[in-house]
Amino acid sequence: MIRLQRERETRGMSKNALAALARLPHGRCGQLENGRARPPRDSKELVRLAGVLGIADPGSLLDEVGDDA
């Protein structure tokens, strides 16, 4: 699991709701979470997602985390 998924689930958000708040295409969060997309760690989309989630380091959203972290 990557941090993006853990943070989203902790907040009780759907992938589509998070994508909408971050002004990303429908389904983009799913692509990021399942590894089909790996943008640069400083990409605008990660910056937008981090802003919505209140995360200081956008690149950390792609880091692998334990399911219980």
Contacts in CASP RR format, 6 or more apart in sequence:
PFRMAT RR
TARGET T0000
AUTHOR 0000-0000-0000
METHOD contacts of the structure
MODEL  1
MIRLQRERETRGMSKNALAALARLPHGRCGQLENGRARPPRDSKELVRLA
GVLGIADPGSLLDEVGDDA
1 64 0 8 1.000
1 65 0 8 1.000
1 66 0 8 1.000
1 67 0 8 1.000
2 32 0 8 1.000
2 33 0 8 1.000
2 35 0 8 1.000
2 61 0 8 1.000
2 62 0 8 1.000
2 63 0 8 1.000
2 64 0 8 1.000
2 65 0 8 1.000
3 55 0 8 1.000
3 60 0 8 1.000
3 61 0 8 1.000
3 62 0 8 1.000
3 63 0 8 1.000
3 64 0 8 1.000
3 65 0 8 1.000
4 29 0 8 1.000
4 32 0 8 1.000
4 33 0 8 1.000
4 49 0 8 1.000
4 53 0 8 1.000
4 61 0 8 1.000
4 62 0 8 1.000
5 33 0 8 1.000
6 65 0 8 1.000
6 66 0 8 1.000
6 67 0 8 1.000
6 69 0 8 1.000
7 53 0 8 1.000
7 55 0 8 1.000
7 61 0 8 1.000
8 15 0 8 1.000
8 18 0 8 1.000
8 29 0 8 1.000
8 33 0 8 1.000
8 53 0 8 1.000
11 53 0 8 1.000
13 21 0 8 1.000
15 27 0 8 1.000
15 29 0 8 1.000
15 30 0 8 1.000
15 33 0 8 1.000
16 26 0 8 1.000
16 27 0 8 1.000
16 29 0 8 1.000
18 29 0 8 1.000
18 49 0 8 1.000
18 52 0 8 1.000
18 53 0 8 1.000
19 25 0 8 1.000
19 26 0 8 1.000
19 27 0 8 1.000
19 28 0 8 1.000
19 29 0 8 1.000
20 26 0 8 1.000
21 52 0 8 1.000
22 45 0 8 1.000
22 48 0 8 1.000
22 49 0 8 1.000
22 51 0 8 1.000
22 52 0 8 1.000
23 48 0 8 1.000
24 45 0 8 1.000
24 48 0 8 1.000
24 49 0 8 1.000
28 37 0 8 1.000
28 45 0 8 1.000
29 49 0 8 1.000
30 36 0 8 1.000
31 37 0 8 1.000
32 38 0 8 1.000
32 39 0 8 1.000
32 49 0 8 1.000
32 61 0 8 1.000
32 62 0 8 1.000
38 62 0 8 1.000
39 45 0 8 1.000
39 46 0 8 1.000
40 46 0 8 1.000
41 58 0 8 1.000
41 59 0 8 1.000
41 62 0 8 1.000
42 58 0 8 1.000
42 59 0 8 1.000
43 58 0 8 1.000
46 58 0 8 1.000
46 59 0 8 1.000
46 61 0 8 1.000
46 62 0 8 1.000
47 58 0 8 1.000
49 55 0 8 1.000
49 58 0 8 1.000
49 61 0 8 1.000
50 56 0 8 1.000
50 57 0 8 1.000
50 58 0 8 1.000
50 59 0 8 1.000
50 61 0 8 1.000
51 58 0 8 1.000
53 61 0 8 1.000
55 61 0 8 1.000
END
